[in-house]
Amino acid sequence: MFLLAGSNGNDFFELLGIMLIFVLIIVACYYTTKWIGKTNLVNRSAKNITVLETYHNAPGKVIQVVKAGKKYIVIGVTKEHMEMLTELSEDEYEEQQVSEAIEEFKFQDVLLKIKNETFGRKNKKDEK
């Protein structure tokens, strides 16, 4: 009610206009992000280079196993520098297959699991 108390109700229409502009900006951001995700501006994928494993051994320092063509290479990466540590043969590197359960990971399933765990605990406490 206090919104209409201003001169001629102008405050209400100003607020309505600002909210409309805010919603338009949010919608524009959503579609811009979606468009950038579809183009190759962000996810440029290499056909012959794949990062197989990453191990964080210190803040800002990473050891990675990279498959480049048919070679397996171990590299050390920091913020300022990248260095090849060693090269592995195919026999030395064992690729572990990702289980099908992880590949079929769905956000909705995780959300339901958390919901059931959270509300399940409350119900168990209420029963005691």
N, C-alpha and C positions, 0 to 999 in steps of 0.2 A: 504494500500500500504506500510505503514511503517513496517508491519510485515515481508514483503519479503526483507526488506533492510538489515537484519542481514546476518551473514555469511552463505552462502549456503542454506538459507531458513530454517535453523534449528529451529529458533524461532517459526515459524508457526507450525511445526510438534510438538514441545514441547507443545504449546498452545492447539493444537488439542488433544494430548495425555492426558493432564490434564483435558480437558473438557470431554473426554470419560470416564476417571476414575471417575470424579464427577457424571456423569450420572449413571454409574454402581453402585456407592455407594447409590445414591438416590433410584434406583430400588431395590437394596438389602434391604434397610431400609423399603421400602414399603411392600415387600413380607414378611419380618421378622415380621413386625407389624401385618400384616394380619394373619400370622401363629400363633402368640401369642394370638391374639384375638379369634381364633377358638379353641385353647386348653383351658383347665381349669386353666391355670396358673394365669390368671388375674380375670376372672369372675367365681369364685367358688360360686355357689349358694347353699344356705341352703334350704332344703325342708320344715322345720318346723319353721324357724325363718324369719320374715318379718318386715322391718321397715316401719311402716304405715305413720307416720308423723314426721317431723323434724322442730324444731323451734330454730332459732339462737337468743339467748337472749343477748349475749355479744360476743366480739371477742374471739374465741377459746372456747366458752361455748355453748352447745347445749342441748336442751331437746328433747327426742325422745319417741314416742309411738311405742312399739315393740310388735308384736304378736308372742308369743312363744308357739307353740302347740295350745291349746285352751284358753290360758291366754293372757290378755292384760297388759303389764307392761310399766310404765313410768320410764325412766332412764335419769339421768343427765350425760353428757359426757364432759370432758375437755381433754386437751392434755395428762395429766398425770394420770387421774383418771376417773372411771366410777362407778356410784352409782345408785342403785334402789331407786326411790323416792316413788312410790306407785304402787299398782296393781288395775286395773280397772275390773269391771265385764262387761259382754257383753252388759248389759243394759246401762251402763254409757258411753260406747264408741259408737259413731255413725259414721259408715264408710260412707263417701260420695263417690258416684260413679263418676268415671271420665266420662265426656261426650264423646260421640262418635266422636265429632268434634276434640277433643284433641287427641284421639287415632289415628285418621287418619291424623295426622300432617305430612305434607310433606315439605321438604326443598324447593323444586321447587316452591310450592305455595307461601311460604313466600318471596322468591326471586322475583317472579313476582309481588307480592303486593308492595314490596319496590321499584321495578323498576317503576311500574305504578305511585306510589305516588311521587317519585322523578322527573320523567320526566313530570308527570301531572302538578306539581307545576310550572315547568319552562314554560310549554306551556301556562298556565293560566296567568303568568306574562307577557309573550310575547304578549298575546292578548290585554292587557290593554294599 
